[in-house]
Amino acid sequence: MASRQPPVVHTAGVGPGPVTNLSREKGTGVSDYSSLVGDYKNPILKPWAAEVVRKKGELSLAGITYPNPANTCWPEPVPFLFKHAAMEMLQLPDQIVMLFNENHEVRRVRMNAPHPAKLAPSWHGDAVGHYEGDTLVIDTVGVKTDRPHAMIDLFGTPYTDKLHVVERYRLVDYADAKDAMQRGMKENRRAGGPYDPTYADKYLQVHFTIEDEGAFTTPWTAVMIYLRDRNLFPEVVCAESTFGFHNHDGADLPHADKADF
Protein backbone atom coordinates (compact mmCIF):
# COMPACT_ATOMS: atom_id res chain seq x y z
CA MET A 1 0.00 0.00 0.00
CA ALA A 2 1.29 3.44 -0.86
CA SER A 3 -0.06 6.82 0.15
CA ARG A 4 1.31 9.80 -1.62
CA GLN A 5 0.51 13.48 -1.72
CA PRO A 6 0.17 16.04 -3.13
CA PRO A 7 -0.41 15.60 -6.86
CA VAL A 8 1.53 18.20 -8.76
CA VAL A 9 1.24 19.61 -12.26
CA HIS A 10 -1.15 19.47 -15.11
CA THR A 11 1.43 20.75 -17.57
CA ALA A 12 4.05 19.01 -19.62
CA GLY A 13 7.36 20.65 -20.39
CA VAL A 14 7.31 20.30 -24.19
CA GLY A 15 4.81 19.59 -26.94
CA PRO A 16 1.03 20.05 -26.81
CA GLY A 17 -0.22 20.43 -23.25
CA PRO A 18 -3.49 20.92 -21.39
CA VAL A 19 -5.60 24.02 -20.92
CA THR A 20 -4.08 26.34 -18.30
CA ASN A 21 -5.38 29.30 -16.31
CA LEU A 22 -5.36 32.76 -17.89
CA SER A 23 -5.94 34.32 -14.45
CA ARG A 24 -2.66 35.04 -12.67
CA GLU A 25 -1.77 36.54 -9.33
CA LYS A 26 -0.16 39.96 -9.70
CA GLY A 27 3.56 40.01 -9.16
CA THR A 28 4.04 36.24 -9.09
CA GLY A 29 2.49 34.92 -12.29
CA VAL A 30 1.09 32.00 -10.30
CA SER A 31 -2.31 30.65 -11.33
CA ASP A 32 -5.13 32.39 -9.46
CA TYR A 33 -7.14 29.43 -8.16
CA SER A 34 -10.02 31.75 -7.15
CA SER A 35 -10.54 32.72 -10.80
CA LEU A 36 -10.58 29.73 -13.15
CA VAL A 37 -10.37 31.11 -16.69
CA GLY A 38 -9.16 28.47 -19.12
CA ASP A 39 -7.01 29.37 -22.09
CA TYR A 40 -9.62 28.75 -24.77
CA LYS A 41 -7.06 29.64 -27.47
CA ASN A 42 -4.98 26.57 -26.68
CA PRO A 43 -4.52 24.91 -30.11
CA ILE A 44 -5.37 21.46 -28.73
CA LEU A 45 -9.04 22.51 -28.55
CA LYS A 46 -11.48 22.02 -31.39
CA PRO A 47 -13.67 25.11 -31.96
CA TRP A 48 -16.72 23.77 -30.12
CA ALA A 49 -14.59 22.71 -27.13
CA ALA A 50 -12.83 26.10 -27.10
CA GLU A 51 -16.23 27.79 -26.94
CA VAL A 52 -17.21 25.69 -23.91
CA VAL A 53 -14.02 26.70 -22.12
CA ARG A 54 -14.48 30.36 -23.09
CA LYS A 55 -18.02 30.48 -21.66
CA LYS A 56 -16.91 28.84 -18.40
CA GLY A 57 -14.20 31.47 -18.10
CA GLU A 58 -16.71 34.26 -18.58
CA LEU A 59 -18.76 32.88 -15.70
CA SER A 60 -15.69 32.79 -13.49
CA LEU A 61 -14.75 36.37 -14.38
CA ALA A 62 -18.30 37.41 -13.46
CA GLY A 63 -17.79 35.94 -9.99
CA ILE A 64 -19.92 32.86 -10.62
CA THR A 65 -18.56 29.52 -9.43
CA TYR A 66 -19.82 27.15 -12.11
CA PRO A 67 -20.52 23.54 -11.09
CA ASN A 68 -18.01 20.78 -11.74
CA PRO A 69 -17.83 17.14 -10.60
CA ALA A 70 -15.77 18.03 -7.53
CA ASN A 71 -17.88 20.83 -6.09
CA THR A 72 -21.14 18.96 -6.71
CA CYS A 73 -19.98 15.59 -5.34
CA TRP A 74 -20.29 13.60 -8.56
CA PRO A 75 -17.75 10.94 -9.60
CA GLU A 76 -14.80 12.49 -11.40
CA PRO A 77 -13.55 11.20 -14.75
CA VAL A 78 -9.92 10.67 -15.68
CA PRO A 79 -7.94 12.93 -15.77
CA PHE A 80 -10.11 15.22 -13.57
CA LEU A 81 -9.43 12.71 -10.78
CA PHE A 82 -5.85 13.91 -10.57
CA LYS A 83 -6.95 17.05 -8.74
CA HIS A 84 -7.29 15.01 -5.54
CA ALA A 85 -4.77 15.88 -2.85
CA ALA A 86 -4.03 12.26 -1.92
CA MET A 87 -4.31 8.76 -3.34
CA GLU A 88 -3.58 5.22 -2.18
CA MET A 89 -2.72 2.38 -4.55
CA LEU A 90 -3.44 -1.18 -3.49
CA GLN A 91 -1.68 -3.87 -5.54
CA LEU A 92 -3.84 -7.01 -5.64
CA PRO A 93 -3.14 -10.21 -7.64
CA ASP A 94 -5.38 -9.32 -10.58
CA GLN A 95 -6.13 -5.64 -10.13
CA ILE A 96 -4.95 -2.33 -8.73
CA VAL A 97 -7.36 -0.38 -6.57
CA MET A 98 -6.93 3.38 -6.28
CA LEU A 99 -8.49 5.10 -3.28
CA PHE A 100 -8.88 8.88 -3.49
CA ASN A 101 -9.19 11.06 -0.43
CA GLU A 102 -12.16 13.15 -1.62
CA ASN A 103 -15.71 11.82 -1.61
CA HIS A 104 -14.57 8.19 -1.18
CA GLU A 105 -13.87 7.68 -4.87
CA VAL A 106 -12.52 4.27 -5.85
CA ARG A 107 -10.98 3.39 -9.19
CA ARG A 108 -10.21 -0.18 -10.25
CA VAL A 109 -7.64 -1.23 -12.84
CA ARG A 110 -7.78 -4.78 -14.20
CA MET A 111 -4.29 -6.15 -14.77
CA ASN A 112 -3.11 -7.96 -17.89
CA ALA A 113 -6.53 -7.98 -19.48
CA PRO A 114 -7.95 -6.45 -22.67
CA HIS A 115 -10.81 -3.99 -22.94
CA PRO A 116 -14.07 -5.86 -23.61
CA ALA A 117 -15.33 -5.91 -27.19
CA LYS A 118 -18.64 -4.45 -26.06
CA LEU A 119 -17.92 -1.75 -23.52
CA ALA A 120 -20.57 -0.14 -21.34
CA PRO A 121 -19.47 3.42 -20.45
CA SER A 122 -18.91 4.01 -16.73
CA TRP A 123 -18.00 6.87 -14.38
CA HIS A 124 -14.26 6.15 -14.46
CA GLY A 125 -14.21 4.18 -17.69
CA ASP A 126 -12.68 0.76 -18.29
CA ALA A 127 -9.07 0.76 -17.07
CA VAL A 128 -6.63 -2.04 -17.85
CA GLY A 129 -3.01 -2.13 -16.78
CA HIS A 130 0.30 -3.90 -17.31
CA TYR A 131 3.93 -3.42 -16.37
CA GLU A 132 6.68 -2.43 -18.79
CA GLY A 133 9.77 -3.00 -16.68
CA ASP A 134 9.42 -0.70 -13.65
CA THR A 135 6.62 1.33 -15.24
CA LEU A 136 2.93 0.69 -14.62
CA VAL A 137 0.92 1.51 -17.75
CA ILE A 138 -2.83 2.11 -17.42
CA ASP A 139 -5.04 2.40 -20.50
CA THR A 140 -8.54 3.85 -20.04
CA VAL A 141 -11.45 4.14 -22.47
CA GLY A 142 -15.24 4.16 -22.13
CA VAL A 143 -15.56 7.12 -19.78
CA LYS A 144 -19.22 7.99 -19.38
CA THR A 145 -20.27 11.20 -21.16
CA ASP A 146 -23.95 11.14 -20.14
CA ARG A 147 -23.31 12.61 -16.71
CA PRO A 148 -23.58 15.93 -14.88
CA HIS A 149 -20.69 18.29 -15.66
CA ALA A 150 -18.74 16.17 -18.14
CA MET A 151 -15.31 17.82 -18.11
CA ILE A 152 -11.71 16.72 -17.68
CA ASP A 153 -10.41 19.71 -15.73
CA LEU A 154 -11.43 22.64 -13.55
CA PHE A 155 -11.73 24.91 -16.60
CA GLY A 156 -14.66 22.95 -17.98
CA THR A 157 -12.72 21.39 -20.88
CA PRO A 158 -15.17 18.89 -22.39
CA TYR A 159 -14.57 15.43 -23.78
CA THR A 160 -16.45 12.92 -25.93
CA ASP A 161 -16.90 9.14 -26.06
CA LYS A 162 -13.62 9.01 -27.99
CA LEU A 163 -11.61 9.90 -24.87
CA HIS A 164 -8.55 7.68 -24.46
CA VAL A 165 -6.13 8.14 -21.56
CA VAL A 166 -2.79 6.37 -21.12
CA GLU A 167 -0.99 6.81 -17.78
CA ARG A 168 2.57 5.74 -17.05
CA TYR A 169 3.51 5.44 -13.34
CA ARG A 170 7.17 5.26 -12.29
CA LEU A 171 9.15 5.92 -9.13
CA VAL A 172 11.81 8.59 -9.68
CA ASP A 173 14.36 10.61 -7.73
CA TYR A 174 14.04 14.33 -6.98
CA ALA A 175 16.28 15.24 -9.93
CA ASP A 176 13.72 13.69 -12.29
CA ALA A 177 10.72 15.16 -10.47
CA LYS A 178 11.78 18.72 -9.68
CA ASP A 179 10.93 20.35 -13.03
CA ALA A 180 7.39 18.99 -12.95
CA MET A 181 6.97 20.08 -9.33
CA GLN A 182 8.18 23.59 -10.11
CA ARG A 183 5.69 23.86 -12.97
CA GLY A 184 3.04 22.54 -10.61
CA MET A 185 3.78 25.34 -8.16
CA LYS A 186 3.08 27.87 -10.91
CA GLU A 187 0.07 26.22 -12.52
CA ASN A 188 -1.67 24.42 -9.67
CA ARG A 189 -0.36 26.12 -6.53
CA ARG A 190 1.14 22.83 -5.45
CA ALA A 191 4.46 22.23 -3.73
CA GLY A 192 7.57 22.99 -5.75
CA GLY A 193 9.56 20.57 -3.63
CA PRO A 194 9.30 18.38 -0.54
CA TYR A 195 7.69 19.95 2.52
CA ASP A 196 10.32 18.31 4.71
CA PRO A 197 13.94 19.09 3.74
CA THR A 198 14.90 15.66 5.08
CA TYR A 199 12.43 13.92 2.72
CA ALA A 200 14.26 10.86 1.44
CA ASP A 201 11.54 8.86 -0.31
CA LYS A 202 11.05 8.38 -4.03
CA TYR A 203 8.51 10.40 -6.01
CA LEU A 204 5.71 8.82 -8.02
CA GLN A 205 5.76 10.33 -11.50
CA VAL A 206 2.63 10.01 -13.62
CA HIS A 207 3.04 10.86 -17.29
CA PHE A 208 -0.24 10.73 -19.14
CA THR A 209 -1.36 11.15 -22.73
CA ILE A 210 -4.84 12.30 -23.69
CA GLU A 211 -6.47 11.54 -27.02
CA ASP A 212 -10.00 12.51 -28.06
CA GLU A 213 -10.59 13.17 -31.73
CA GLY A 214 -14.03 14.51 -30.88
CA ALA A 215 -12.76 17.34 -28.65
CA PHE A 216 -9.04 17.78 -29.38
CA THR A 217 -7.05 18.52 -32.51
CA THR A 218 -4.07 16.44 -31.37
CA PRO A 219 -2.98 14.13 -28.56
CA TRP A 220 -1.45 16.04 -25.64
CA THR A 221 0.53 15.15 -22.58
CA ALA A 222 0.90 16.19 -18.95
CA VAL A 223 2.92 15.17 -15.91
CA MET A 224 2.16 15.06 -12.22
CA ILE A 225 4.14 14.04 -9.17
CA TYR A 226 3.03 12.42 -5.91
CA LEU A 227 5.09 12.63 -2.71
CA ARG A 228 4.88 9.75 -0.24
CA ASP A 229 2.89 10.57 2.88
CA ARG A 230 3.44 8.30 5.87
CA ASN A 231 0.88 10.07 8.03
CA LEU A 232 -2.79 9.19 8.40
CA PHE A 233 -4.71 9.19 5.11
CA PRO A 234 -6.72 12.44 4.94
CA GLU A 235 -10.34 12.08 3.85
CA VAL A 236 -12.67 14.80 2.61
CA VAL A 237 -16.40 14.09 2.52
CA CYS A 238 -18.22 16.07 -0.13
CA ALA A 239 -21.92 15.19 -0.06
CA GLU A 240 -22.20 15.67 3.70
CA SER A 241 -20.27 18.93 3.75
CA THR A 242 -21.83 21.91 5.52
CA PHE A 243 -20.56 24.25 2.82
CA GLY A 244 -22.81 25.48 0.02
CA PHE A 245 -22.01 25.16 -3.66
CA HIS A 246 -21.99 28.08 -6.10
CA ASN A 247 -24.62 30.07 -4.19
CA HIS A 248 -26.81 26.96 -3.87
CA ASP A 249 -28.10 27.43 -7.43
CA GLY A 250 -28.26 24.39 -9.68
CA ALA A 251 -26.05 22.34 -7.42
CA ASP A 252 -27.76 19.08 -8.42
CA LEU A 253 -26.05 17.13 -5.66
CA PRO A 254 -26.46 13.35 -5.81
CA HIS A 255 -29.68 12.45 -4.04
CA ALA A 256 -32.43 9.84 -3.83
CA ASP A 257 -36.01 10.68 -4.78
CA LYS A 258 -37.26 8.63 -1.84
CA ALA A 259 -35.75 7.22 1.33
CA ASP A 260 -34.43 3.66 1.37
CA PHE A 261 -36.06 2.97 4.75
C-alpha positions as CSV (number, residue, x, y, z in Angstrom):
1,M,0.0,0.0,0.0
2,A,1.3,3.4,-0.9
3,S,-0.1,6.8,0.2
4,R,1.3,9.8,-1.6
5,Q,0.5,13.5,-1.7
6,P,0.2,16.0,-3.1
7,P,-0.4,15.6,-6.9
8,V,1.5,18.2,-8.8
9,V,1.2,19.6,-12.3
10,H,-1.2,19.5,-15.1
11,T,1.4,20.7,-17.6
12,A,4.1,19.0,-19.6
13,G,7.4,20.7,-20.4
14,V,7.3,20.3,-24.2
15,G,4.8,19.6,-26.9
16,P,1.0,20.0,-26.8
17,G,-0.2,20.4,-23.2
18,P,-3.5,20.9,-21.4
19,V,-5.6,24.0,-20.9
20,T,-4.1,26.3,-18.3
21,N,-5.4,29.3,-16.3
22,L,-5.4,32.8,-17.9
23,S,-5.9,34.3,-14.4
24,R,-2.7,35.0,-12.7
25,E,-1.8,36.5,-9.3
26,K,-0.2,40.0,-9.7
27,G,3.6,40.0,-9.2
28,T,4.0,36.2,-9.1
29,G,2.5,34.9,-12.3
30,V,1.1,32.0,-10.3
31,S,-2.3,30.6,-11.3
32,D,-5.1,32.4,-9.5
33,Y,-7.1,29.4,-8.2
34,S,-10.0,31.7,-7.2
35,S,-10.5,32.7,-10.8
36,L,-10.6,29.7,-13.2
37,V,-10.4,31.1,-16.7
38,G,-9.2,28.5,-19.1
39,D,-7.0,29.4,-22.1
40,Y,-9.6,28.8,-24.8
41,K,-7.1,29.6,-27.5
42,N,-5.0,26.6,-26.7
43,P,-4.5,24.9,-30.1
44,I,-5.4,21.5,-28.7
45,L,-9.0,22.5,-28.6
46,K,-11.5,22.0,-31.4
47,P,-13.7,25.1,-32.0
48,W,-16.7,23.8,-30.1
49,A,-14.6,22.7,-27.1
50,A,-12.8,26.1,-27.1
51,E,-16.2,27.8,-26.9
52,V,-17.2,25.7,-23.9
53,V,-14.0,26.7,-22.1
54,R,-14.5,30.4,-23.1
55,K,-18.0,30.5,-21.7
56,K,-16.9,28.8,-18.4
57,G,-14.2,31.5,-18.1
58,E,-16.7,34.3,-18.6
59,L,-18.8,32.9,-15.7
60,S,-15.7,32.8,-13.5
61,L,-14.8,36.4,-14.4
62,A,-18.3,37.4,-13.5
63,G,-17.8,35.9,-10.0
64,I,-19.9,32.9,-10.6
65,T,-18.6,29.5,-9.4
66,Y,-19.8,27.2,-12.1
67,P,-20.5,23.5,-11.1
68,N,-18.0,20.8,-11.7
69,P,-17.8,17.1,-10.6
70,A,-15.8,18.0,-7.5
71,N,-17.9,20.8,-6.1
72,T,-21.1,19.0,-6.7
73,C,-20.0,15.6,-5.3
74,W,-20.3,13.6,-8.6
75,P,-17.7,10.9,-9.6
76,E,-14.8,12.5,-11.4
77,P,-13.5,11.2,-14.8
78,V,-9.9,10.7,-15.7
79,P,-7.9,12.9,-15.8
80,F,-10.1,15.2,-13.6
81,L,-9.4,12.7,-10.8
82,F,-5.9,13.9,-10.6
83,K,-7.0,17.1,-8.7
84,H,-7.3,15.0,-5.5
85,A,-4.8,15.9,-2.9
86,A,-4.0,12.3,-1.9
87,M,-4.3,8.8,-3.3
88,E,-3.6,5.2,-2.2
89,M,-2.7,2.4,-4.6
90,L,-3.4,-1.2,-3.5
91,Q,-1.7,-3.9,-5.5
92,L,-3.8,-7.0,-5.6
93,P,-3.1,-10.2,-7.6
94,D,-5.4,-9.3,-10.6
95,Q,-6.1,-5.6,-10.1
96,I,-4.9,-2.3,-8.7
97,V,-7.4,-0.4,-6.6
98,M,-6.9,3.4,-6.3
99,L,-8.5,5.1,-3.3
100,F,-8.9,8.9,-3.5
101,N,-9.2,11.1,-0.4
102,E,-12.2,13.1,-1.6
103,N,-15.7,11.8,-1.6
104,H,-14.6,8.2,-1.2
105,E,-13.9,7.7,-4.9
106,V,-12.5,4.3,-5.8
107,R,-11.0,3.4,-9.2
108,R,-10.2,-0.2,-10.2
109,V,-7.6,-1.2,-12.8
110,R,-7.8,-4.8,-14.2
111,M,-4.3,-6.1,-14.8
112,N,-3.1,-8.0,-17.9
113,A,-6.5,-8.0,-19.5
114,P,-8.0,-6.4,-22.7
115,H,-10.8,-4.0,-22.9
116,P,-14.1,-5.9,-23.6
117,A,-15.3,-5.9,-27.2
118,K,-18.6,-4.4,-26.1
119,L,-17.9,-1.8,-23.5
120,A,-20.6,-0.1,-21.3
121,P,-19.5,3.4,-20.4
122,S,-18.9,4.0,-16.7
123,W,-18.0,6.9,-14.4
124,H,-14.3,6.2,-14.5
125,G,-14.2,4.2,-17.7
126,D,-12.7,0.8,-18.3
127,A,-9.1,0.8,-17.1
128,V,-6.6,-2.0,-17.8
129,G,-3.0,-2.1,-16.8
130,H,0.3,-3.9,-17.3
131,Y,3.9,-3.4,-16.4
132,E,6.7,-2.4,-18.8
133,G,9.8,-3.0,-16.7
134,D,9.4,-0.7,-13.6
135,T,6.6,1.3,-15.2
136,L,2.9,0.7,-14.6
137,V,0.9,1.5,-17.7
138,I,-2.8,2.1,-17.4
139,D,-5.0,2.4,-20.5
140,T,-8.5,3.9,-20.0
141,V,-11.5,4.1,-22.5
142,G,-15.2,4.2,-22.1
143,V,-15.6,7.1,-19.8
144,K,-19.2,8.0,-19.4
145,T,-20.3,11.2,-21.2
146,D,-24.0,11.1,-20.1
147,R,-23.3,12.6,-16.7
148,P,-23.6,15.9,-14.9
149,H,-20.7,18.3,-15.7
150,A,-18.7,16.2,-18.1
151,M,-15.3,17.8,-18.1
152,I,-11.7,16.7,-17.7
153,D,-10.4,19.7,-15.7
154,L,-11.4,22.6,-13.6
155,F,-11.7,24.9,-16.6
156,G,-14.7,22.9,-18.0
157,T,-12.7,21.4,-20.9
158,P,-15.2,18.9,-22.4
159,Y,-14.6,15.4,-23.8
160,T,-16.5,12.9,-25.9
161,D,-16.9,9.1,-26.1
162,K,-13.6,9.0,-28.0
163,L,-11.6,9.9,-24.9
164,H,-8.5,7.7,-24.5
165,V,-6.1,8.1,-21.6
166,V,-2.8,6.4,-21.1
167,E,-1.0,6.8,-17.8
168,R,2.6,5.7,-17.1
169,Y,3.5,5.4,-13.3
170,R,7.2,5.3,-12.3
171,L,9.2,5.9,-9.1
172,V,11.8,8.6,-9.7
173,D,14.4,10.6,-7.7
174,Y,14.0,14.3,-7.0
175,A,16.3,15.2,-9.9
176,D,13.7,13.7,-12.3
177,A,10.7,15.2,-10.5
178,K,11.8,18.7,-9.7
179,D,10.9,20.3,-13.0
180,A,7.4,19.0,-12.9
181,M,7.0,20.1,-9.3
182,Q,8.2,23.6,-10.1
183,R,5.7,23.9,-13.0
184,G,3.0,22.5,-10.6
185,M,3.8,25.3,-8.2
186,K,3.1,27.9,-10.9
187,E,0.1,26.2,-12.5
188,N,-1.7,24.4,-9.7
189,R,-0.4,26.1,-6.5
190,R,1.1,22.8,-5.4
191,A,4.5,22.2,-3.7
192,G,7.6,23.0,-5.8
193,G,9.6,20.6,-3.6
194,P,9.3,18.4,-0.5
195,Y,7.7,19.9,2.5
196,D,10.3,18.3,4.7
197,P,13.9,19.1,3.7
198,T,14.9,15.7,5.1
199,Y,12.4,13.9,2.7
200,A,14.3,10.9,1.4
201,D,11.5,8.9,-0.3
202,K,11.1,8.4,-4.0
203,Y,8.5,10.4,-6.0
204,L,5.7,8.8,-8.0
205,Q,5.8,10.3,-11.5
206,V,2.6,10.0,-13.6
207,H,3.0,10.9,-17.3
208,F,-0.2,10.7,-19.1
209,T,-1.4,11.2,-22.7
210,I,-4.8,12.3,-23.7
211,E,-6.5,11.5,-27.0
212,D,-10.0,12.5,-28.1
213,E,-10.6,13.2,-31.7
214,G,-14.0,14.5,-30.9
215,A,-12.8,17.3,-28.7
216,F,-9.0,17.8,-29.4
217,T,-7.0,18.5,-32.5
218,T,-4.1,16.4,-31.4
219,P,-3.0,14.1,-28.6
220,W,-1.5,16.0,-25.6
221,T,0.5,15.2,-22.6
222,A,0.9,16.2,-19.0
223,V,2.9,15.2,-15.9
224,M,2.2,15.1,-12.2
225,I,4.1,14.0,-9.2
226,Y,3.0,12.4,-5.9
227,L,5.1,12.6,-2.7
228,R,4.9,9.7,-0.2
229,D,2.9,10.6,2.9
230,R,3.4,8.3,5.9
231,N,0.9,10.1,8.0
232,L,-2.8,9.2,8.4
233,F,-4.7,9.2,5.1
234,P,-6.7,12.4,4.9
235,E,-10.3,12.1,3.9
236,V,-12.7,14.8,2.6
237,V,-16.4,14.1,2.5
238,C,-18.2,16.1,-0.1
239,A,-21.9,15.2,-0.1
240,E,-22.2,15.7,3.7
241,S,-20.3,18.9,3.7
242,T,-21.8,21.9,5.5
243,F,-20.6,24.2,2.8
244,G,-22.8,25.5,0.0
245,F,-22.0,25.2,-3.7
246,H,-22.0,28.1,-6.1
247,N,-24.6,30.1,-4.2
248,H,-26.8,27.0,-3.9
249,D,-28.1,27.4,-7.4
250,G,-28.3,24.4,-9.7
251,A,-26.1,22.3,-7.4
252,D,-27.8,19.1,-8.4
253,L,-26.1,17.1,-5.7
254,P,-26.5,13.3,-5.8
255,H,-29.7,12.5,-4.0
256,A,-32.4,9.8,-3.8
257,D,-36.0,10.7,-4.8
258,K,-37.3,8.6,-1.8
259,A,-35.7,7.2,1.3
260,D,-34.4,3.7,1.4
261,F,-36.1,3.0,4.8
